[in-house]
Amino acid sequence: MTEEERVEAGLDAYDPDEVPPAEDVPPVPEDIRQKAYEDERAELRRQIDNGEFREPSDRDPFPPTRYED
């Protein structure tokens, strides 16, 4: 059966040859690396704010021994 006959018989909802082409522009893919960088930066900022991470110094060269998480 042709597509027109299938539509007339109720077997198909539409004739694919009569559908106009899509005009939407496909979305730009998200850069996963940027999202991962932002997540890691936020985690580091949280650790610095909570005192879990600090720059080593001559007086205190080691990281803290206890963490909240």
N, C-alpha and C positions, 0 to 999 in steps of 0.2 A: 504494500500500500504506500502511496505517496504521503508525504507529511500533511498535505491539505486534507486528504481523505481521512487520515487518522484524527485530525482536529475536528472535522465534521462529525465523525463517528463518536467523538467523546473519549477517545483513547489517549489523546495527548491534550494538554492544556493550551499549547501554542505551537505555531510553526517556527522552528528555529531560524529558518531563512528570512522571516519577516521581522526579526528582532533587531533593532538598531545596535550598532557597536557601543560598547561602554565608553563614556567620555570622562570618567573619573581618572584622576592622576593617581597612580599607586603611591601609598605612603612611603616616605623616606625611612629606611630601616634604622632603628635605634642603635646607637653605638654602645654595645654591651660593656666595652672597656671603660667608657666614661662613667657608667652607672656603678661599676665595681670600684672605680677610683673614688667616687663620691662616698660610697658606703664605707670604704676603708678610712677615708679621711674623717668621716663623722665618728667612727669608732675610736680613732686615735685622739680626736678632740675630746671625746667623752672620758677616755683614760687620763688625759692630761688634766681635765677639770676635776676629776675625782682623786687625783694624786697617785694614780696607779702607774704613771709613766713620767719620768723626768730625765733631764740631761744628767749624765754622770759627772761628778766633780771630784776633786782631790779629796775632799772631806767625806764624800759619800759616793764611792765609785760603783756600787751595786744597785740593781733594781730593787723595788720593795719586795718583801718576802710574803706578804699577804695581799690577796685580791678579793673584791666583793663577789665576783662571779665565780 
